[in-house]
Amino acid sequence: MTPTEERVVRAVEALGDEMVAFTQQLVRIPTVNPPGDCYAHCAEVIAEKLRDFGYAVEVFPAEGLPEHTAQYPRPNVVGALTNGGPVLHFNGHYDVVPPSSGWSVDPFGAELRDGRIYGRGTCDQKAGIAASMYAVEAIRRAGVPLRGTVEQSATPDEESGGFAGVAYLCDTGRISSQNQEYVVITEPLDPERVCIGHRGVYWFELTTIGRVGHGSMPGLAVNAAEQMARLVQAFDTQLKPILAQRSSQAPVQPPQAHQPSINLNSIHAGQLPGGWQTPAVPDRCIAIFDRRFIHEESFAEVRAEIIELLEAQGVAYELKDLMRVDPLLGSPDGQLARTAAAAIHDVSNLEASFVVSPGTYDQKHVVRRAGIRECIAYGPGRLILAHQPDEYVAVSDLIAAAKVMALLTLRLLARTGIR
Ligand SMILES: [Zn+2]
């Protein structure tokens, strides 16, 4: 590290308490998705902090998208510290998944205990938003002039596909290969790792079609819930063993995610619409499945394999595609990935590893819609804590990741002649 870099790293440490407090402030705003609670409040808190830090801030509501409503607005916050030169853009999503069960602390209390901040969205990924904002603020407070432009965006809806968030910024041209050289998405993939891609996703909805009848005379009806059970059983006993035989050559983390998977995400049966317990045989059962596929599988093969299996069960069903995202794999040799790895080494003395995320994230939009190849994910959160009860971020990880982001910013923007 140069003396200037060391000065900036010390400035990150000096900002530690402030960064923790800002992370807590964000976690205490329950931006639960679905449905998209408290988005406007959270976006305003981030916008205000960016203004305090000297950014020119714009807010882009996702106009024209059905999910952007008066009750549940979808604002995208973008701040710019413009100095000319190359543009480095940090992006983080401010929506969080519902807390679900199993918590021993208040999921929105942001309790600080034993060097950890607890709460839904700490790791995934409000700590990432705080880390990139304070990384760049440390450079400013250390009085080091930047030789390029830094942008920070905070976006909604990553957990539901990112269409009103990063995809909206890409489709409207705010994020584009003309505007940004580098994009760092501050998702939780562990602070010693650089994430260069993700696996594929296929969400589909299955409906089994039975025939309603009296609950006392099931022999005169067809039970759609039991039909669905047959399909679930077929996935369990026939598809899962096949998937277990396949293995990705990409550096997917955690190791269990080298194999593709299928998960039953939700299931509802009974009289539709609306009813649950009635003295009748259910004529409809609806289930949503989540098939994650590896780089070696194509979407067409994945879907055909499922249909073949369903056809063989002798059950009346309907299949509806809900979401498809193809796998993505960037290069560890890009300027951004290599600079991030070197910064990790210089901060933590560890050899950084390049990984592929088990789940999809907004990188797909940056690469496919905006055509920006220099895009990685890097953030303070630990991958295995995402979406778990008692989710937390370690303060030491938050500070280490902010140091890495500060070095990354200094080094990328010190390059001249790129534009
Ligand atoms: Zn996330």
Boltz pocket constraint, residues with backbone or C-beta under 6 A from the ligand:
constraints:
  - pocket:
      binder: B
      contacts: [[A, 93], [A, 124], [A, 125], [A, 158], [A, 187], [A, 188], [A, 361]]
      max_distance: 6.0
